[in-house]
Amino acid sequence: MTLVTLPNKITRNSHHTVLVMRDGGTCQAVCVVNDGRIGDVCSKLGLIESIASSKLDHGEVAFDGRVWITHSDMPRPLHAGRH
């Protein structure tokens, strides 16, 4: 499944950002936890859509029917000097 965020369907509050994504005729609510480490959700929509699509494909849906994305779902940057 390839989820894409619907325009004007992003709602932010102090705790999380809710996005409505769609793949064909299927809509999915995706929540991104706003813990300060993820940064601006809108600037990372492509990455967040990929993560949400993967989680949905693997059945990682919460009890409330939403896909939740936290800092631990984000890729880790490679640090210079590490081998």
N, C-alpha and C positions, 0 to 999 in steps of 0.2 A: 504494500500500500504506500502511496506517495501523498502525504498530506501537504496541503498548501493553505496558508492563512488567508481567511476571507478579509477583504478590505473593510475597514471601519468596524471590525469585530475584535478589538483589543481593548480590554478593560484593566486598568491598573488600580491597585490600592496599596497600602503600606505593607501588606503581607505577601501578596502574590499578584501575578499578572495572568489574566484569563484570556486565552485566544480561542477563537472558533476556527477550526481547520476543516478542510473538505478534500475528499478524494472521490470524484464522480458524484454520486448521489448520497454518499455517506458523510455526515458531519461528526466531528469529534471535538469535545472540549479539552483543552490542554491548559494546565496550570503550571506556571513557572514561579518557583519560590523566590521572592525578592529578599535575598539575604545580603546584598551588597557585593557579593563576590562574582555574580554572573554579569552584572553591568546592565547596560541598556538593551533590553530585550529586542526592541525594534531594529537595532543595528545588527542583530544576530539571528534574524528570522530564518534564513536558510539553514543554519546549523540547528536551530531549535526544531524546525520542521523535520529535518533528518532524524534527529534523536526521537522525536515523537512518533514518526513513522516506524522506526525500528522497534520502539517499545510496544507499539500497538501490534505490530507483526508478531512479536514474541509473547503477546498476551499480558503485558505488564500494564494492566488497567486497575486502578484503585477501586475500592468498595463503592465509591460514588460515581463510577463510570467514566471518570476523567483519567487522562494520562498526566502524571505529575513529573515535572523536571526540576531537579535540584542541582546545586553546585557539583555534587559528586557524579552527575551524568555528563558534565561538560568535559571535553578533552583536556588533558593536562599539557601545558606548554613544555617543550623541551628546553632544558637549561644548558646554556653554553658551558663547555668544559666537562660535561659528564660523558663518560665512555661506557 
